[in-house]
Amino acid sequence: MTDTPATAVDATLRALLADVLGLGEDRAAALTADSGLFGELPEFDSMAVATVLTEMEDRLGILIDDDEVDGEIFETYGHLLAFSVRKVAGE
């Protein structure tokens, strides 16, 4: 597999979720684009959202403005990944 910016973001995001939510590497690796996050994973509660956002900024080297954050971002892993890839690309 070629290491593209998107695959690097994917790997970082999976590691971040494994660490922050305590999912473990296997559960994080099993996430698909359609995997539900907020409201689906018991570990992904409102307290975890703030920690995930902070870790995303730190690990991905991005800044996330409050007005960019909505419920759709945390609906599925695919939405969170797409948002992260866009932010890393500077969009």
N, CA, C and O atoms as CSV, one atom per row, in Angstrom:
chain,resi,resn,atom,element,x,y,z
A,1,MET,N,N,0.843,-1.176,0.000
A,1,MET,CA,C,0.000,0.000,0.000
A,1,MET,C,C,0.886,1.237,0.000
A,1,MET,O,O,1.839,1.317,0.775
A,2,THR,N,N,0.588,2.184,-0.845
A,2,THR,CA,C,1.339,3.423,-0.931
A,2,THR,C,C,0.972,4.325,0.233
A,2,THR,O,O,-0.201,4.450,0.584
A,3,ASP,N,N,1.970,4.949,0.828
A,3,ASP,CA,C,1.727,5.852,1.945
A,3,ASP,C,C,1.398,7.231,1.396
A,3,ASP,O,O,2.294,7.978,1.002
A,4,THR,N,N,0.131,7.564,1.370
A,4,THR,CA,C,-0.331,8.867,0.914
A,4,THR,C,C,-0.700,9.695,2.137
A,4,THR,O,O,-0.798,9.162,3.242
A,5,PRO,N,N,-0.905,10.998,1.947
A,5,PRO,CA,C,-1.355,11.800,3.087
A,5,PRO,C,C,-2.631,11.238,3.722
A,5,PRO,O,O,-2.775,11.258,4.944
A,6,ALA,N,N,-3.548,10.743,2.903
A,6,ALA,CA,C,-4.796,10.191,3.440
A,6,ALA,C,C,-4.542,8.937,4.274
A,6,ALA,O,O,-5.173,8.753,5.314
A,7,THR,N,N,-3.625,8.072,3.832
A,7,THR,CA,C,-3.355,6.859,4.612
A,7,THR,C,C,-2.614,7.203,5.900
A,7,THR,O,O,-2.803,6.541,6.920
A,8,ALA,N,N,-1.777,8.229,5.860
A,8,ALA,CA,C,-1.086,8.669,7.073
A,8,ALA,C,C,-2.085,9.245,8.076
A,8,ALA,O,O,-1.985,8.978,9.274
A,9,VAL,N,N,-3.041,10.028,7.594
A,9,VAL,CA,C,-4.078,10.585,8.465
A,9,VAL,C,C,-4.923,9.454,9.037
A,9,VAL,O,O,-5.257,9.465,10.222
A,10,ASP,N,N,-5.269,8.483,8.206
A,10,ASP,CA,C,-6.058,7.332,8.647
A,10,ASP,C,C,-5.336,6.596,9.776
A,10,ASP,O,O,-5.948,6.288,10.799
A,11,ALA,N,N,-4.063,6.317,9.605
A,11,ALA,CA,C,-3.289,5.604,10.629
A,11,ALA,C,C,-3.223,6.406,11.926
A,11,ALA,O,O,-3.369,5.850,13.014
A,12,THR,N,N,-3.004,7.705,11.804
A,12,THR,CA,C,-2.932,8.572,12.981
A,12,THR,C,C,-4.271,8.624,13.695
A,12,THR,O,O,-4.330,8.551,14.922
A,13,LEU,N,N,-5.341,8.749,12.931
A,13,LEU,CA,C,-6.679,8.831,13.509
A,13,LEU,C,C,-7.065,7.531,14.212
A,13,LEU,O,O,-7.666,7.560,15.286
A,14,ARG,N,N,-6.726,6.407,13.617
A,14,ARG,CA,C,-7.025,5.113,14.255
A,14,ARG,C,C,-6.247,4.965,15.568
A,14,ARG,O,O,-6.796,4.503,16.568
A,15,ALA,N,N,-4.971,5.355,15.561
A,15,ALA,CA,C,-4.160,5.284,16.781
A,15,ALA,C,C,-4.714,6.221,17.850
A,15,ALA,O,O,-4.760,5.874,19.030
A,16,LEU,N,N,-5.128,7.395,17.430
A,16,LEU,CA,C,-5.703,8.378,18.341
A,16,LEU,C,C,-6.967,7.821,18.997
A,16,LEU,O,O,-7.117,7.902,20.216
A,17,LEU,N,N,-7.871,7.258,18.203
A,17,LEU,CA,C,-9.111,6.703,18.751
A,17,LEU,C,C,-8.824,5.510,19.661
A,17,LEU,O,O,-9.475,5.340,20.692
A,18,ALA,N,N,-7.860,4.695,19.284
A,18,ALA,CA,C,-7.483,3.561,20.133
A,18,ALA,C,C,-6.999,4.055,21.491
A,18,ALA,O,O,-7.367,3.498,22.525
A,19,ASP,N,N,-6.174,5.099,21.488
A,19,ASP,CA,C,-5.622,5.644,22.727
A,19,ASP,C,C,-6.673,6.375,23.559
A,19,ASP,O,O,-6.855,6.079,24.741
A,20,VAL,N,N,-7.361,7.327,22.938
A,20,VAL,CA,C,-8.289,8.192,23.666
A,20,VAL,C,C,-9.509,7.425,24.166
A,20,VAL,O,O,-9.944,7.616,25.302
A,21,LEU,N,N,-10.054,6.568,23.330
A,21,LEU,CA,C,-11.270,5.849,23.702
A,21,LEU,C,C,-10.984,4.507,24.366
A,21,LEU,O,O,-11.893,3.856,24.880
A,22,GLY,N,N,-9.721,4.097,24.352
A,22,GLY,CA,C,-9.367,2.809,24.928
A,22,GLY,C,C,-9.910,1.637,24.120
A,22,GLY,O,O,-10.233,0.586,24.673
A,23,LEU,N,N,-10.005,1.829,22.806
A,23,LEU,CA,C,-10.558,0.783,21.943
A,23,LEU,C,C,-9.602,-0.379,21.734
A,23,LEU,O,O,-10.024,-1.515,21.518
A,24,GLY,N,N,-8.327,-0.087,21.800
A,24,GLY,CA,C,-7.341,-1.098,21.449
A,24,GLY,C,C,-7.121,-1.086,19.945
A,24,GLY,O,O,-7.975,-0.636,19.182
A,25,GLU,N,N,-5.978,-1.582,19.538
A,25,GLU,CA,C,-5.601,-1.539,18.121
A,25,GLU,C,C,-6.534,-2.345,17.232
A,25,GLU,O,O,-6.848,-1.919,16.121
A,26,ASP,N,N,-6.985,-3.508,17.706
A,26,ASP,CA,C,-7.839,-4.362,16.875
A,26,ASP,C,C,-9.182,-3.712,16.569
A,26,ASP,O,O,-9.631,-3.724,15.424
A,27,ARG,N,N,-9.827,-3.142,17.593
A,27,ARG,CA,C,-11.120,-2.479,17.357
A,27,ARG,C,C,-10.948,-1.249,16.483
A,27,ARG,O,O,-11.779,-0.988,15.613
A,28,ALA,N,N,-9.880,-0.490,16.701
A,28,ALA,CA,C,-9.640,0.700,15.880
A,28,ALA,C,C,-9.360,0.301,14.435
A,28,ALA,O,O,-9.828,0.963,13.509
A,29,ALA,N,N,-8.606,-0.770,14.235
A,29,ALA,CA,C,-8.288,-1.236,12.881
A,29,ALA,C,C,-9.528,-1.742,12.156
A,29,ALA,O,O,-9.585,-1.697,10.927
A,30,ALA,N,N,-10.518,-2.220,12.898
A,30,ALA,CA,C,-11.735,-2.773,12.296
A,30,ALA,C,C,-12.746,-1.707,11.886
A,30,ALA,O,O,-13.751,-2.027,11.251
A,31,LEU,N,N,-12.498,-0.441,12.239
A,31,LEU,CA,C,-13.429,0.623,11.861
A,31,LEU,C,C,-13.481,0.761,10.345
A,31,LEU,O,O,-12.450,0.768,9.673
A,32,THR,N,N,-14.694,0.870,9.819
A,32,THR,CA,C,-14.886,1.118,8.392
A,32,THR,C,C,-15.445,2.519,8.226
A,32,THR,O,O,-15.774,3.181,9.211
A,33,ALA,N,N,-15.553,2.972,6.992
A,33,ALA,CA,C,-16.103,4.300,6.729
A,33,ALA,C,C,-17.509,4.443,7.303
A,33,ALA,O,O,-17.909,5.538,7.698
A,34,ASP,N,N,-18.259,3.348,7.351
A,34,ASP,CA,C,-19.640,3.380,7.841
A,34,ASP,C,C,-19.773,3.094,9.331
A,34,ASP,O,O,-20.883,3.108,9.863
A,35,SER,N,N,-18.667,2.838,10.008
A,35,SER,CA,C,-18.735,2.552,11.445
A,35,SER,C,C,-19.219,3.778,12.201
A,35,SER,O,O,-18.662,4.867,12.065
A,36,GLY,N,N,-20.262,3.588,12.997
A,36,GLY,CA,C,-20.787,4.682,13.801
A,36,GLY,C,C,-19.843,5.016,14.942
A,36,GLY,O,O,-19.189,4.134,15.500
A,37,LEU,N,N,-19.776,6.290,15.284
A,37,LEU,CA,C,-18.923,6.723,16.386
A,37,LEU,C,C,-19.790,7.246,17.528
A,37,LEU,O,O,-20.202,6.474,18.393
A,38,PHE,N,N,-20.067,8.537,17.537
A,38,PHE,CA,C,-20.838,9.151,18.618
A,38,PHE,C,C,-22.250,8.570,18.630
A,38,PHE,O,O,-22.958,8.607,17.624
A,39,GLY,N,N,-22.640,8.042,19.770
A,39,GLY,CA,C,-23.951,7.417,19.882
A,39,GLY,C,C,-23.946,5.937,19.553
A,39,GLY,O,O,-24.914,5.233,19.842
A,40,GLU,N,N,-22.870,5.460,18.953
A,40,GLU,CA,C,-22.745,4.038,18.607
A,40,GLU,C,C,-21.711,3.343,19.491
A,40,GLU,O,O,-21.950,2.249,20.003
A,41,LEU,N,N,-20.572,3.987,19.662
A,41,LEU,CA,C,-19.532,3.438,20.542
A,41,LEU,C,C,-19.761,3.982,21.953
A,41,LEU,O,O,-19.741,5.198,22.142
A,42,PRO,N,N,-19.977,3.127,22.936
A,42,PRO,CA,C,-20.207,3.616,24.298
A,42,PRO,C,C,-19.053,4.488,24.810
A,42,PRO,O,O,-19.262,5.390,25.622
A,43,GLU,N,N,-17.849,4.213,24.334
A,43,GLU,CA,C,-16.677,4.979,24.775
A,43,GLU,C,C,-16.660,6.397,24.202
A,43,GLU,O,O,-15.992,7.276,24.746
A,44,PHE,N,N,-17.384,6.620,23.119
A,44,PHE,CA,C,-17.358,7.921,22.440
A,44,PHE,C,C,-18.533,8.759,22.932
A,44,PHE,O,O,-19.572,8.857,22.279
A,45,ASP,N,N,-18.336,9.363,24.107
A,45,ASP,CA,C,-19.375,10.198,24.687
A,45,ASP,C,C,-19.003,11.672,24.546
A,45,ASP,O,O,-17.989,12.007,23.934
A,46,SER,N,N,-19.828,12.546,25.116
A,46,SER,CA,C,-19.592,13.981,24.959
A,46,SER,C,C,-18.261,14.417,25.565
A,46,SER,O,O,-17.633,15.351,25.066
A,47,MET,N,N,-17.827,13.761,26.622
A,47,MET,CA,C,-16.532,14.102,27.213
A,47,MET,C,C,-15.385,13.705,26.281
A,47,MET,O,O,-14.367,14.395,26.211
A,48,ALA,N,N,-15.552,12.608,25.579
A,48,ALA,CA,C,-14.505,12.136,24.672
A,48,ALA,C,C,-14.352,13.052,23.463
A,48,ALA,O,O,-13.259,13.162,22.907
A,49,VAL,N,N,-15.437,13.713,23.049
A,49,VAL,CA,C,-15.381,14.577,21.864
A,49,VAL,C,C,-14.302,15.643,22.024
A,49,VAL,O,O,-13.485,15.837,21.125
A,50,ALA,N,N,-14.293,16.331,23.159
A,50,ALA,CA,C,-13.307,17.396,23.385
A,50,ALA,C,C,-11.886,16.841,23.363
A,50,ALA,O,O,-10.985,17.458,22.797
A,51,THR,N,N,-11.689,15.691,23.971
A,51,THR,CA,C,-10.361,15.078,23.995
A,51,THR,C,C,-9.931,14.654,22.600
A,51,THR,O,O,-8.777,14.849,22.219
A,52,VAL,N,N,-10.847,14.076,21.838
A,52,VAL,CA,C,-10.531,13.663,20.464
A,52,VAL,C,C,-10.143,14.879,19.628
A,52,VAL,O,O,-9.164,14.828,18.884
A,53,LEU,N,N,-10.901,15.975,19.742
A,53,LEU,CA,C,-10.584,17.185,18.972
A,53,LEU,C,C,-9.205,17.728,19.340
A,53,LEU,O,O,-8.430,18.102,18.459
A,54,THR,N,N,-8.899,17.772,20.619
A,54,THR,CA,C,-7.595,18.268,21.073
A,54,THR,C,C,-6.469,17.378,20.558
A,54,THR,O,O,-5.444,17.873,20.090
A,55,GLU,N,N,-6.660,16.076,20.646
A,55,GLU,CA,C,-5.643,15.139,20.153
A,55,GLU,C,C,-5.487,15.233,18.639
A,55,GLU,O,O,-4.376,15.108,18.124
A,56,MET,N,N,-6.587,15.450,17.921
A,56,MET,CA,C,-6.499,15.626,16.465
A,56,MET,C,C,-5.625,16.828,16.139
A,56,MET,O,O,-4.765,16.758,15.261
A,57,GLU,N,N,-5.847,17.934,16.848
A,57,GLU,CA,C,-5.035,19.127,16.614
A,57,GLU,C,C,-3.561,18.836,16.885
A,57,GLU,O,O,-2.694,19.200,16.090
A,58,ASP,N,N,-3.283,18.183,18.004
A,58,ASP,CA,C,-1.897,17.899,18.384
A,58,ASP,C,C,-1.222,16.914,17.432
A,58,ASP,O,O,-0.114,17.168,16.960
A,59,ARG,N,N,-1.873,15.808,17.154
A,59,ARG,CA,C,-1.238,14.739,16.372
A,59,ARG,C,C,-1.225,15.006,14.877
A,59,ARG,O,O,-0.325,14.552,14.170
A,60,LEU,N,N,-2.225,15.746,14.390
A,60,LEU,CA,C,-2.285,16.024,12.951
A,60,LEU,C,C,-1.727,17.401,12.601
A,60,LEU,O,O,-1.579,17.728,11.424
A,61,GLY,N,N,-1.419,18.206,13.611
A,61,GLY,CA,C,-0.867,19.535,13.369
A,61,GLY,C,C,-1.862,20.470,12.705
A,61,GLY,O,O,-1.508,21.237,11.810
A,62,ILE,N,N,-3.118,20.401,13.153
A,62,ILE,CA,C,-4.175,21.225,12.566
A,62,ILE,C,C,-4.808,22.089,13.645
A,62,ILE,O,O,-4.607,21.861,14.838
A,63,LEU,N,N,-5.572,23.081,13.213
A,63,LEU,CA,C,-6.385,23.887,14.111
A,63,LEU,C,C,-7.835,23.685,13.715
A,63,LEU,O,O,-8.180,23.762,12.536
A,64,ILE,N,N,-8.677,23.428,14.696
A,64,ILE,CA,C,-10.097,23.208,14.444
A,64,ILE,C,C,-10.869,24.317,15.134
A,64,ILE,O,O,-10.834,24.437,16.358
A,65,ASP,N,N,-11.567,25.126,14.350
A,65,ASP,CA,C,-12.393,26.195,14.898
A,65,ASP,C,C,-13.710,25.616,15.395
A,65,ASP,O,O,-14.217,24.636,14.850
A,66,ASP,N,N,-14.256,26.236,16.437
A,66,ASP,CA,C,-15.520,25.760,17.005
A,66,ASP,C,C,-16.632,25.687,15.966
A,66,ASP,O,O,-17.454,24.771,15.995
A,67,ASP,N,N,-16.657,26.655,15.043
A,67,ASP,CA,C,-17.744,26.676,14.051
A,67,ASP,C,C,-17.606,25.582,12.988
A,67,ASP,O,O,-18.512,25.391,12.177
A,68,GLU,N,N,-16.494,24.872,12.987
A,68,GLU,CA,C,-16.304,23.755,12.052
A,68,GLU,C,C,-16.838,22.441,12.609
A,68,GLU,O,O,-16.994,21.463,11.877
A,69,VAL,N,N,-17.113,22.426,13.889
A,69,VAL,CA,C,-17.498,21.189,14.562
A,69,VAL,C,C,-19.017,21.066,14.603
A,69,VAL,O,O,-19.716,21.938,15.118
A,70,ASP,N,N,-19.507,19.964,14.047
A,70,ASP,CA,C,-20.928,19.648,14.147
A,70,ASP,C,C,-21.084,18.145,14.345
A,70,ASP,O,O,-20.116,17.391,14.252
A,71,GLY,N,N,-22.286,17.732,14.614
A,71,GLY,CA,C,-22.545,16.327,14.897
A,71,GLY,C,C,-22.215,15.392,13.758
A,71,GLY,O,O,-21.893,14.225,13.983
A,72,GLU,N,N,-22.291,15.893,12.535
A,72,GLU,CA,C,-22.033,15.045,11.367
A,72,GLU,C,C,-20.602,14.513,11.350
A,72,GLU,O,O,-20.361,13.389,10.909
A,73,ILE,N,N,-19.665,15.309,11.823
A,73,ILE,CA,C,-18.256,14.896,11.839
A,73,ILE,C,C,-18.073,13.604,12.631
A,73,ILE,O,O,-17.270,12.749,12.258
A,74,PHE,N,N,-18.818,13.468,13.717
A,74,PHE,CA,C,-18.652,12.318,14.608
A,74,PHE,C,C,-19.673,11.217,14.360
A,74,PHE,O,O,-19.757,10.257,15.126
A,75,GLU,N,N,-20.451,11.355,13.287
A,75,GLU,CA,C,-21.467,10.355,12.961
A,75,GLU,C,C,-20.838,9.007,12.607
A,75,GLU,O,O,-21.240,7.966,13.127
A,76,THR,N,N,-19.845,9.042,11.712
A,76,THR,CA,C,-19.176,7.812,11.285
A,76,THR,C,C,-17.667,8.044,11.222
A,76,THR,O,O,-17.190,9.179,11.205
A,77,TYR,N,N,-16.940,6.938,11.188
A,77,TYR,CA,C,-15.491,7.048,11.039
A,77,TYR,C,C,-15.146,7.710,9.707
A,77,TYR,O,O,-14.210,8.507,9.635
A,78,GLY,N,N,-15.887,7.390,8.667
A,78,GLY,CA,C,-15.644,7.985,7.353
A,78,GLY,C,C,-15.775,9.494,7.367
A,78,GLY,O,O,-14.980,10.188,6.733
A,79,HIS,N,N,-16.769,10.018,8.081
A,79,HIS,CA,C,-16.944,11.470,8.175
A,79,HIS,C,C,-15.776,12.102,8.923
A,79,HIS,O,O,-15.254,13.140,8.516
A,80,LEU,N,N,-15.370,11.462,10.023
A,80,LEU,CA,C,-14.257,11.996,10.808
A,80,LEU,C,C,-12.963,11.965,10.003
A,80,LEU,O,O,-12.173,12.908,10.058
A,81,LEU,N,N,-12.745,10.895,9.262
A,81,LEU,CA,C,-11.547,10.785,8.432
A,81,LEU,C,C,-11.552,11.833,7.324
A,81,LEU,O,O,-10.537,12.489,7.090
A,82,ALA,N,N,-12.680,11.998,6.643
A,82,ALA,CA,C,-12.772,12.984,5.558
A,82,ALA,C,C,-12.513,14.395,6.083
A,82,ALA,O,O,-11.797,15.171,5.450
A,83,PHE,N,N,-13.089,14.727,7.229
A,83,PHE,CA,C,-12.855,16.029,7.844
A,83,PHE,C,C,-11.370,16.207,8.149
A,83,PHE,O,O,-10.796,17.258,7.864
A,84,SER,N,N,-10.754,15.186,8.725
A,84,SER,CA,C,-9.339,15.253,9.100
A,84,SER,C,C,-8.438,15.418,7.882
A,84,SER,O,O,-7.497,16.211,7.908
A,85,VAL,N,N,-8.719,14.678,6.824
A,85,VAL,CA,C,-7.924,14.776,5.590
A,85,VAL,C,C,-8.039,16.181,5.007
A,85,VAL,O,O,-7.040,16.755,4.571
A,86,ARG,N,N,-9.249,16.739,4.997
A,86,ARG,CA,C,-9.440,18.111,4.486
A,86,ARG,C,C,-8.647,19.117,5.318
A,86,ARG,O,O,-8.018,20.020,4.766
A,87,LYS,N,N,-8.675,18.967,6.635
A,87,LYS,CA,C,-7.956,19.899,7.505
A,87,LYS,C,C,-6.444,19.798,7.289
A,87,LYS,O,O,-5.757,20.818,7.227
A,88,VAL,N,N,-5.934,18.591,7.175
A,88,VAL,CA,C,-4.496,18.403,6.950
A,88,VAL,C,C,-4.086,19.003,5.609
A,88,VAL,O,O,-2.981,19.525,5.469
A,89,ALA,N,N,-4.977,18.927,4.625
A,89,ALA,CA,C,-4.701,19.487,3.297
A,89,ALA,C,C,-4.837,21.009,3.281
A,89,ALA,O,O,-4.534,21.652,2.276
A,90,GLY,N,N,-5.290,21.580,4.391
A,90,GLY,CA,C,-5.408,23.030,4.483
A,90,GLY,C,C,-6.716,23.582,3.981
A,90,GLY,O,O,-6.824,24.782,3.727
A,91,GLU,N,N,-7.698,22.746,3.833
A,91,GLU,CA,C,-9.009,23.208,3.348
A,91,GLU,C,C,-9.866,23.696,4.492
A,91,GLU,O,O,-11.000,24.122,4.276
